[in-house]
Amino acid sequence: MYGFEMGPIRPPSEANSILLRVTRNCPWNKCEFCGVYKGEKFSLRSVDEVKRDIDAMKAVGVTSSSAFLQDANSIIMKPEQLAEILVYFREKFPEVERITTYARADTLSRITPENMKMLREAGLDRVHSGYETGSDQILQMIHKGTTRDQQVRGGLKVKEAGMELSMYFMPGVGGKALSEENSRETAGVINEVDPDFVRLRTFVAKPGTPMGEKVRNGSFVPCTDEEKVTEIRRMLEQVEGCTGVLVSDHIVNLLEDVRGSLKTQKEEMIGKIRQFEALEPFERRRYQAARRMGFVRRPSDMDRLPADLSEQISGIVRKFQTSEQWEDFLNYFLEQYI
Ligand code: SF4
């Protein structure tokens, strides 16, 4: 319709970026929590085709100070081809200050340091990678197709090439059984790699995905909404000597204000989670309900709710007798957000 292609997703931090599709869909497409590209076939796009898209964008006046290369694992392209695209794009859009992309940890671990540096010099500034967890046991369980070792080697290579690394952590993805493992092993990877950004994506078992089916048939017992927040606290408590930033930039995260420098604000972030954990159970649920319905972002927002809305929320909370019903209620909203 626009004369150039556009893939289905980009990170929230790239909301205002030019979206340049260099490959289509996901070459792995087997992660059990992910339904984004299910049924879609991966394909590479030719350099000429992508250059035509760049020309078409330029012709219709697309502009921004940032750009994001789509889809799920752009660096699977031949490095020389991707570099050629980056250089061409930079020539056509000199106003762009930052170019970023998604990349899988296994691909990052295989690319040579020389090729990574070539991509950096061609204009790639930041890599977003869905690590999800640092636990090999959980990575296997969710069919991520990557290992902790690949995460560490790939992540360090990104940083050594002079790019920023933005990794994603998925609290709750190991379920109740592997909750402590998820915190501990993810903190271990963060400590080894020291990524520039650790972005929180709270796990939600979306219906229609293999993990959604496992929840339905009882073979995977999910963490509660509160337990996922506790995982973030435990992860933070085990992070040592890191200089990056914890980012909460998705509505699936329960406490949006748990974010900040891992170097200087770690205790403050842990304190915010402890404050939530210390709320009376009824108040905790009132906050969860208000957050999941989209009225608040942090517990202190509860004081600003109009009195009638606050009373309605209390009424809703009182209706739930069992914790299963309660979690189902919260998940009903969460599923709309992913
Ligand atoms: S999470 Fe990423 S790598 Fe996994 S299937 Fe989805 S798009 Fe592909």
Boltz pocket constraint, residues with backbone or C-beta under 6 A from the ligand:
constraints:
  - pocket:
      binder: B
      contacts: [[A, 26], [A, 27], [A, 28], [A, 29], [A, 30], [A, 31], [A, 34], [A, 35], [A, 36], [A, 37], [A, 72], [A, 104], [A, 130], [A, 144]]
      max_distance: 6.0
